[in-house]
Amino acid sequence: MIIERGITPERRADGSFSLYAEKALVDKVRGLKFEIFANEHPPPHFHVTTADCRASFALSDGRKLKSSGDTRKLEKQVACYFQENRSKLIDFWNGSRPENCSVGPYVQSV
């Protein structure tokens, strides 16, 4: 279930249009907002924001990629969330890729 989604039209090469989610608020848990943005850069990742900080985390293993603010407490909470919700985050990532996205869908390695 998507909590909130920003929809953007995209013109295809043939002149037709498709719609993609510019960003999706995947979940809100204990003051944390988990978001996936559509037209992103590699590696596949998700964003987490609070009132005090923000950070991005890799879909592959949950490691912190980039942050601002004091994220020490946030990292522990995100690690727990990631363990239980990784598939959900990957589904959102894959479902929000526009046709021209350079990153494309995330494929889990076995």
BAMAR-840070 format. One record per residue: x, y, z of N, C-alpha, C, O in turn; residue in three letters. Coordinates in nm, 2 decimals. Layout:
N
      nxx      nyy      nzz     caxx     cayy     cazz      cxx      cyy      czz      oxx      oyy      ozz   code
        X        Y        Z        X        Y        Z        X        Y        Z        X        Y        Z    Ala
...
***
This chain:
110
      nxx      nyy      nzz     caxx     cayy     cazz      cxx      cyy      czz      oxx      oyy      ozz   code
     0.08    -0.12     0.00     0.00     0.00     0.00     0.09     0.12     0.00     0.18     0.14     0.08    Met
     0.06     0.22    -0.09     0.14     0.34    -0.10     0.06     0.44    -0.01    -0.06     0.46    -0.02    Ile
     0.13     0.51     0.07     0.07     0.61     0.16     0.05     0.74     0.08    -0.06     0.80     0.09    Ile
     0.14     0.78     0.00     0.13     0.90    -0.07     0.22     0.89    -0.20     0.33     0.83    -0.19    Glu
     0.17     0.94    -0.31     0.24     0.93    -0.43     0.23     1.05    -0.52     0.12     1.10    -0.53    Arg
     0.34     1.10    -0.57     0.33     1.22    -0.67     0.34     1.16    -0.81     0.44     1.09    -0.84    Gly
     0.24     1.18    -0.89     0.24     1.12    -1.02     0.28     1.23    -1.13     0.24     1.35    -1.12    Ile
     0.36     1.19    -1.22     0.42     1.27    -1.33     0.40     1.21    -1.46     0.42     1.09    -1.48    Thr
     0.35     1.28    -1.56     0.34     1.23    -1.70     0.48     1.23    -1.76     0.56     1.31    -1.74    Pro
     0.50     1.13    -1.85     0.62     1.12    -1.92     0.59     1.09    -2.07     0.51     1.00    -2.10    Glu
     0.65     1.17    -2.16     0.63     1.15    -2.30     0.73     1.05    -2.35     0.85     1.05    -2.33    Arg
     0.67     0.95    -2.42     0.75     0.84    -2.48     0.80     0.89    -2.62     0.76     0.99    -2.67    Arg
     0.90     0.81    -2.67     0.96     0.85    -2.80     0.85     0.85    -2.91     0.87     0.93    -3.01    Ala
     0.75     0.77    -2.90     0.64     0.77    -3.01     0.54     0.88    -2.99     0.44     0.89    -3.07    Asp
     0.56     0.97    -2.89     0.47     1.08    -2.87     0.36     1.05    -2.77     0.29     1.15    -2.73    Gly
     0.34     0.93    -2.74     0.23     0.89    -2.64     0.29     0.93    -2.50     0.40     0.96    -2.48    Ser
     0.20     0.92    -2.40     0.23     0.95    -2.26     0.21     0.83    -2.17     0.13     0.74    -2.19    Phe
     0.30     0.82    -2.07     0.28     0.72    -1.96     0.29     0.80    -1.83     0.34     0.91    -1.83    Ser
     0.24     0.74    -1.72     0.25     0.81    -1.59     0.34     0.73    -1.50     0.34     0.60    -1.51    Leu
     0.42     0.80    -1.43     0.50     0.73    -1.33     0.50     0.81    -1.20     0.47     0.93    -1.19    Tyr
     0.53     0.73    -1.09     0.53     0.80    -0.96     0.66     0.87    -0.94     0.77     0.80    -0.93    Ala
     0.66     1.00    -0.93     0.78     1.08    -0.90     0.84     1.04    -0.77     0.97     1.03    -0.76    Glu
     0.76     1.03    -0.67     0.81     0.98    -0.54     0.69     0.91    -0.47     0.58     0.94    -0.49    Lys
     0.73     0.81    -0.39     0.63     0.74    -0.31     0.67     0.74    -0.17     0.78     0.70    -0.14    Ala
     0.58     0.78    -0.08     0.60     0.76     0.06     0.55     0.62     0.09     0.44     0.59     0.10    Leu
     0.65     0.53     0.11     0.63     0.39     0.13     0.57     0.36     0.27     0.48     0.28     0.28    Val
     0.62     0.43     0.37     0.58     0.40     0.51     0.62     0.51     0.60     0.71     0.59     0.58    Asp
     0.54     0.52     0.71     0.57     0.61     0.82     0.58     0.52     0.95     0.48     0.46     0.98    Lys
     0.69     0.52     1.01     0.71     0.44     1.13     0.78     0.51     1.24     0.90     0.55     1.21    Val
     0.72     0.53     1.35     0.79     0.60     1.47     0.86     0.73     1.43     0.98     0.75     1.47    Arg
     0.80     0.81     1.35     0.86     0.94     1.31     0.95     0.93     1.19     1.01     1.03     1.15    Gly
     0.97     0.81     1.13     1.05     0.80     1.02     0.96     0.79     0.89     0.86     0.72     0.89    Leu
     1.00     0.86     0.79     0.94     0.86     0.66     1.03     0.78     0.56     1.14     0.82     0.54    Lys
     0.98     0.67     0.51     1.05     0.59     0.41     1.00     0.63     0.27     0.88     0.61     0.24    Phe
     1.09     0.67     0.18     1.04     0.72     0.05     1.13     0.66    -0.06     1.25     0.62    -0.04    Glu
     1.07     0.64    -0.18     1.14     0.59    -0.30     1.11     0.70    -0.40     0.99     0.74    -0.42    Ile
     1.21     0.75    -0.47     1.20     0.85    -0.58     1.21     0.77    -0.71     1.29     0.68    -0.72    Phe
     1.14     0.82    -0.81     1.14     0.75    -0.94     1.27     0.77    -1.02     1.34     0.67    -1.05    Ala
     1.30     0.88    -1.07     1.41     0.90    -1.16     1.54     0.92    -1.08     1.58     1.04    -1.07    Asn
     1.59     0.81    -1.04     1.71     0.82    -0.94     1.84     0.78    -1.01     1.84     0.74    -1.12    Glu
     1.94     0.80    -0.93     2.08     0.76    -0.97     2.12     0.63    -0.91     2.05     0.59    -0.81    His
     2.21     0.56    -0.96     2.26     0.43    -0.90     2.33     0.46    -0.77     2.38     0.57    -0.75    Pro
     2.34     0.37    -0.68     2.28     0.24    -0.68     2.13     0.25    -0.63     2.09     0.35    -0.57    Pro
     2.05     0.15    -0.66     1.91     0.15    -0.61     1.91     0.17    -0.46     1.98     0.11    -0.38    Pro
     1.82     0.27    -0.41     1.83     0.30    -0.27     1.69     0.36    -0.23     1.60     0.39    -0.31    His
     1.68     0.38    -0.10     1.56     0.44    -0.05     1.60     0.56     0.05     1.71     0.56     0.10    Phe
     1.51     0.65     0.07     1.54     0.76     0.16     1.46     0.75     0.29     1.35     0.70     0.29    His
     1.52     0.80     0.39     1.45     0.80     0.52     1.47     0.94     0.58     1.59     0.99     0.58    Val
     1.36     1.01     0.62     1.37     1.14     0.68     1.30     1.14     0.82     1.21     1.07     0.84    Thr
     1.35     1.23     0.90     1.29     1.26     1.03     1.29     1.41     1.04     1.33     1.48     0.95    Thr
     1.24     1.46     1.15     1.24     1.61     1.17     1.38     1.66     1.18     1.41     1.78     1.15    Ala
     1.48     1.58     1.22     1.62     1.62     1.24     1.72     1.58     1.14     1.83     1.64     1.13    Asp
     1.69     1.48     1.06     1.79     1.43     0.97     1.73     1.36     0.85     1.61     1.33     0.85    Cys
     1.82     1.33     0.76     1.78     1.25     0.64     1.90     1.17     0.59     2.01     1.21     0.61    Arg
     1.86     1.05     0.53     1.97     0.96     0.49     1.92     0.88     0.37     1.79     0.86     0.36    Ala
     2.01     0.82     0.29     1.97     0.73     0.19     2.04     0.60     0.22     2.15     0.60     0.27    Ser
     1.98     0.48     0.19     2.03     0.35     0.22     2.01     0.26     0.10     1.92     0.27     0.02    Phe
     2.11     0.17     0.08     2.11     0.08    -0.04     2.01    -0.03    -0.02     1.99    -0.08     0.08    Ala
     1.94    -0.06    -0.13     1.84    -0.17    -0.13     1.92    -0.30    -0.13     1.86    -0.40    -0.08    Leu
     2.04    -0.31    -0.17     2.11    -0.44    -0.17     2.14    -0.49    -0.03     2.12    -0.61    -0.01    Ser
     2.18    -0.40     0.06     2.22    -0.45     0.19     2.18    -0.36     0.31     2.21    -0.39     0.42    Asp
     2.11    -0.25     0.28     2.07    -0.16     0.39     2.18    -0.06     0.44     2.15     0.01     0.53    Gly
     2.29    -0.06     0.38     2.40     0.03     0.43     2.37     0.17     0.40     2.31     0.20     0.30    Arg
     2.41     0.26     0.49     2.39     0.40     0.47     2.48     0.45     0.35     2.60     0.42     0.35    Lys
     2.42     0.53     0.26     2.49     0.58     0.15     2.53     0.73     0.17     2.64     0.77     0.14    Leu
     2.44     0.80     0.22     2.46     0.95     0.23     2.36     1.00     0.34     2.25     0.94     0.36    Lys
     2.41     1.10     0.42     2.32     1.15     0.52     2.35     1.29     0.56     2.46     1.35     0.52    Ser
     2.26     1.35     0.63     2.28     1.49     0.68     2.21     1.49     0.82     2.10     1.43     0.84    Ser
     2.27     1.55     0.92     2.22     1.55     1.05     2.28     1.43     1.13     2.35     1.35     1.07    Gly
     2.24     1.41     1.26     2.28     1.30     1.34     2.19     1.18     1.31     2.08     1.18     1.35    Asp
     2.25     1.08     1.25     2.17     0.97     1.21     2.20     0.84     1.29     2.15     0.73     1.25    Thr
     2.27     0.85     1.40     2.30     0.73     1.48     2.18     0.65     1.52     2.17     0.53     1.50    Arg
     2.08     0.72     1.58     1.96     0.65     1.63     1.88     0.60     1.50     1.82     0.49     1.50    Lys
     1.87     0.68     1.40     1.80     0.65     1.28     1.85     0.52     1.22     1.77     0.44     1.17    Leu
     1.98     0.50     1.22     2.04     0.39     1.15     2.00     0.25     1.22     1.98     0.16     1.14    Glu
     1.99     0.25     1.35     1.94     0.13     1.41     1.80     0.10     1.38     1.76    -0.02     1.35    Lys
     1.72     0.20     1.38     1.57     0.18     1.34     1.56     0.14     1.20     1.48     0.05     1.17    Gln
     1.64     0.20     1.11     1.63     0.16     0.97     1.68     0.02     0.95     1.62    -0.05     0.87    Val
     1.78    -0.02     1.02     1.83    -0.16     1.00     1.72    -0.26     1.04     1.70    -0.36     0.97    Ala
     1.65    -0.24     1.15     1.54    -0.33     1.19     1.43    -0.32     1.08     1.38    -0.43     1.04    Cys
     1.39    -0.20     1.04     1.28    -0.19     0.94     1.33    -0.26     0.81     1.25    -0.33     0.75    Tyr
     1.45    -0.24     0.77     1.50    -0.30     0.64     1.49    -0.45     0.64     1.46    -0.51     0.54    Phe
     1.53    -0.51     0.76     1.53    -0.66     0.77     1.39    -0.71     0.74     1.37    -0.82     0.67    Gln
     1.29    -0.64     0.79     1.15    -0.69     0.78     1.08    -0.65     0.65     0.98    -0.71     0.62    Glu
     1.13    -0.54     0.59     1.05    -0.48     0.48     1.13    -0.46     0.35     1.09    -0.39     0.26    Asn
     1.24    -0.53     0.34     1.33    -0.52     0.22     1.25    -0.55     0.09     1.26    -0.48    -0.01    Arg
     1.17    -0.66     0.09     1.10    -0.69    -0.03     1.00    -0.58    -0.07     0.98    -0.55    -0.18    Ser
     0.93    -0.52     0.03     0.84    -0.42     0.01     0.91    -0.30    -0.06     0.86    -0.24    -0.15    Lys
     1.03    -0.26    -0.01     1.10    -0.15    -0.06     1.15    -0.18    -0.21     1.14    -0.09    -0.29    Leu
     1.19    -0.30    -0.23     1.23    -0.34    -0.37     1.11    -0.34    -0.46     1.12    -0.29    -0.57    Ile
     1.00    -0.38    -0.42     0.88    -0.38    -0.50     0.84    -0.23    -0.53     0.80    -0.20    -0.65    Asp
     0.85    -0.14    -0.44     0.82     0.00    -0.46     0.93     0.06    -0.56     0.89     0.13    -0.65    Phe
     1.05     0.02    -0.54     1.16     0.07    -0.63     1.12     0.02    -0.78     1.12     0.10    -0.87    Trp
     1.10    -0.10    -0.79     1.08    -0.16    -0.93     0.95    -0.11    -0.99     0.94    -0.09    -1.11    Asn
     0.85    -0.08    -0.91     0.72    -0.03    -0.96     0.72     0.11    -0.99     0.63     0.16    -1.05    Gly
     0.83     0.19    -0.95     0.83     0.33    -0.98     0.93     0.37    -1.08     0.95     0.49    -1.10    Ser
     0.99     0.28    -1.15     1.09     0.32    -1.26     1.02     0.37    -1.38     0.95     0.30    -1.44    Arg
     1.05     0.50    -1.42     1.00     0.55    -1.55     1.08     0.48    -1.66     1.18     0.42    -1.64    Pro
     1.02     0.49    -1.78     1.09     0.42    -1.90     1.23     0.47    -1.92     1.31     0.39    -1.96    Glu
     1.26     0.59    -1.90     1.39     0.65    -1.93     1.49     0.65    -1.81     1.59     0.71    -1.81    Asn
     1.45     0.58    -1.70     1.53     0.58    -1.58     1.66     0.50    -1.61     1.66     0.39    -1.66    Cys
     1.78     0.56    -1.58     1.91     0.50    -1.61     1.94     0.38    -1.52     2.02     0.30    -1.55    Ser
     1.87     0.38    -1.41     1.90     0.27    -1.31     1.82     0.15    -1.34     1.88     0.04    -1.33    Val
     1.70     0.16    -1.37     1.62     0.04    -1.39     1.58    -0.03    -1.27     1.60     0.01    -1.16    Gly
     1.51    -0.15    -1.29     1.46    -0.23    -1.17     1.58    -0.29    -1.10     1.69    -0.31    -1.15    Pro
     1.55    -0.32    -0.97     1.65    -0.39    -0.88     1.62    -0.54    -0.89     1.51    -0.58    -0.87    Tyr
     1.72    -0.61    -0.91     1.71    -0.76    -0.92     1.79    -0.81    -0.80     1.91    -0.80    -0.79    Val
     1.72    -0.88    -0.71     1.78    -0.94    -0.59     1.87    -1.06    -0.64     1.83    -1.14    -0.71    Gln
     2.00    -1.06    -0.59     2.08    -1.17    -0.61     2.06    -1.28    -0.51     2.02    -1.25    -0.39    Ser
     2.07    -1.40    -0.55     2.04    -1.51    -0.46     2.16    -1.55    -0.38     2.15    -1.65    -0.29    Val
***
